[in-house]
Amino acid sequence: MGAPKYVLLSYDEGTEPIGEYGHERTWALCEDATDLFADPPPPTPERYELLGCAPEGELRAALARARADGSAPLGRLALEPLDKGGGGEGEWWLEDVRVVGDRPCAHDLSLRDVTVEGRPSDDNLYGQPQRPPLSPGYRLLGADGEPWGGCRVLAHVQEDGPEPLEPPVRLLGCSPRGALRAALDVGEEDLGHALVVRVDSSCRPLPPATEGELRAWIPSARGPGLVDLALDPWSERPPLAAREVGDLWDEGRPAEPGRWAGCDIDGRRHWLDTALARHSHGNPDRPPGTTYHLDGSHITDLPGFFCALGEAVNGPAGYFGRDLDALNDCLRGRWGATTPVTLVWHTTAVARTHLDGTPHAGRCPPTFDELLAFLTERHVDVRLA
């Protein structure tokens, strides 16, 4: 067989010892895989009824547009449950809301029942909001707190449909061994629970891993004694960005700086995962007072900053934090540097433009100046070059 790109590991915890890849026993080395990587589908809008609604402002205008055009975008909508005295009790958000219809309220013809589609915000602290006892309903607000009226009841319309069918992961050109080889030889149908790990040319694992159930096998066209295996994933498939990063690390840790620069923000996050997994913990920290040079040419987002910082401290494909909490830990030592340090940041205009000027949904990353303040508070003397 050719050089393996994937390793299949047993995943029966407690029944097999730790093996050569840091998990359980190796069941197969495989030349390739299909349908292992896939981006999740875009979230499907959910449908809600705002019952007993007295629309105001932009919600009223969107209703008029929806009656003329069939539907109308509304944007971000907040529902604030009211207590029995009419006071608010926190906000619950719907994102990307679209008004899709309205009708007279059956219980009060002066009000409307409004149908909207949207998705609950990731920043919501709880599920669908519930009215407290004796509550008159909900206050409706726009993205900047502008009043859009109120409604008495929020109803989530369940739209049950068939789950989309996903193809199994196919592991191609596999050389089975151990318990899997024995199971195939006797025609065992239950092949077990396994873990798929991508490896580089030296057979060192690259994150992330995918677990699932082995369902079937056939002889492989790639050579005598090889098999193709079908695995139904139990965990979410790694995104396409993980495959892109795996290709960049395929020959081992990259020796050239900036190989991460062409990745999008998701790819850069996976680059940081891989750099962390490959970080060598046995090397001593360089002494306090060391100067490091940060190439800011490609710092267009926060993950890009950490990719560049890892290389500044620990060389090409190095790691020195993946978020502010991890960076705080790294600055305490045992990750390559000991404070106080000097960081010469080259080409700062790129980061200042992108970190300060890119809109974000939900919680915002730190601005350029906030990032500088974070570093300064932790004894990093940042010099802008």
C-alpha angles and dihedrals in degrees: 000000000000125000109303119245095181136040123205113212131190113250105196101124115213095017102075133039126247109281141204095288095052095261130064129317123315111251100178146353111222131197097213147344137217130205091014095118122052135151113236114256116259112271113271113235114248123221124237135179119219098203122199093013127179101193123206138175118353093359090060090047091049090052090056091050092047092053090054099039104026094250139014135203116246105173122211118005127189124201115201114195112224126219121225090274094052097257121140122250104196133302131271117197137215117195129212092009120190125189108226103174150327140208138182114287110253092218098044121019091200089068133062134228104222125199117208137172123215144120127257112254118253086229094063110119094211143015125270108338119250125210115242118237114294091008117158089216135258137331112226119218138178127233092278096040096266112156116255098173129257145272135208101221136021112208124186111215108217113217105188113194137161117287110250113256113242123200118243120252108260116211109201131206096007124178104209122209142171119005093356092054090050092048092051092047093057095040095249111180098199102068096172143228115316143178124226116210127181114225135195126235090282091052093249112147123253121202141277113051127200124214129200149127122291105231109170147352140201133186109275124241087216095081148319115296093018125115137198113227131202118214127186106213118231093186128056113280115251112258124252089257089067090056090051091053091045089056090053091052095040093110093044130268107353113250095202121078121238099029087135094058096091093054122100120236093278091049090051090053090053090046088057090049090053094044090052092049090051097042113126110228096188098075118097121241118259112250124274114272094040116147119226127191118221117202104214097182094110103028097124096141140016096268087053089056091055093046089053093043092052089055093046092056104030106021131249112354089004125153129227105153136322099215137008094275092051091045089053089055093047092052089060090069142257092085099085105284138062122205140272093062137156119233116195105201112203124199094014094169091079094057094040091054097046102036092048100036108040116098116228134195117231120351112016124226118237119284121241092263092046089053091051091050091050091054094044092052088056096053098264110139102211115200116190111220 
